[in-house]
Amino acid sequence: MIQQWLRTRLAYRSAASILILVGLLGILFVLLTLKLVSDQEQNRQAEQLVGLLDTVDNTLRIAVFLADKQLAGEVI
């Protein structure tokens, strides 16, 4: 019955075509947004990791300079 309507009714066929097109565009938009957000989040996490490593590096340098085994052990 639905197939018959789609074959004989221009309005139904047009509406179905538009819905399919909008659905495909929606999926494309979601996939592009997912990729963009994923890349941004990876960059943000990499920046945070570099900041944390810099902090640990500075603390470790101080521990080595002072020959403080306890501080060096806490860093590790």
C-alpha positions in Angstrom: 0.0 0.0 0.0 2.8 2.4 0.9 4.7 1.5 -2.2 1.6 2.1 -4.3 1.2 5.6 -2.8 4.9 6.4 -3.4 4.5 5.4 -7.1 1.3 7.2 -7.7 1.3 10.3 -5.4 3.8 13.0 -6.2 3.3 14.7 -2.8 4.2 11.5 -0.9 7.1 10.7 -3.1 8.4 14.3 -2.7 7.9 14.1 1.1 9.7 10.8 1.3 12.6 12.1 -0.8 12.9 15.2 1.4 12.8 13.2 4.6 15.5 10.8 3.3 17.7 13.8 2.2 17.3 15.6 5.6 18.1 12.3 7.4 21.3 11.8 5.4 22.3 15.5 6.0 21.6 15.1 9.7 23.8 12.0 9.9 26.6 13.8 7.9 26.4 16.8 10.3 26.6 14.6 13.4 29.6 12.7 12.0 31.4 16.0 11.1 30.6 17.5 14.5 31.9 14.3 16.3 35.2 14.5 14.4 35.6 18.2 15.1 34.8 17.8 18.9 37.0 14.7 19.1 40.0 16.6 17.6 39.5 19.6 19.9 39.3 17.4 23.0 42.4 15.5 22.0 44.3 18.8 21.6 43.0 20.1 24.9 44.1 16.9 26.7 47.5 17.0 25.1 48.0 20.6 26.3 47.0 19.6 29.8 49.4 16.7 29.8 52.3 18.9 28.7 51.4 21.3 31.5 51.4 18.5 34.1 54.7 17.1 32.7 56.3 20.5 33.0 55.2 20.8 36.6 56.6 17.4 37.4 59.8 18.2 35.5 60.4 21.3 37.5 59.8 19.6 40.8 62.1 16.8 39.8 64.8 19.2 38.9 64.6 20.9 42.3 64.7 17.5 44.0 67.9 16.6 42.0 69.5 19.9 42.7 68.8 19.6 46.5 69.6 15.9 46.5 66.2 15.4 48.2 65.4 11.7 47.9 62.0 12.1 49.6 60.9 14.8 47.2 62.1 12.8 44.2 60.3 9.7 45.5 57.1 11.7 45.8 57.4 12.8 42.2 57.8 9.3 41.0 
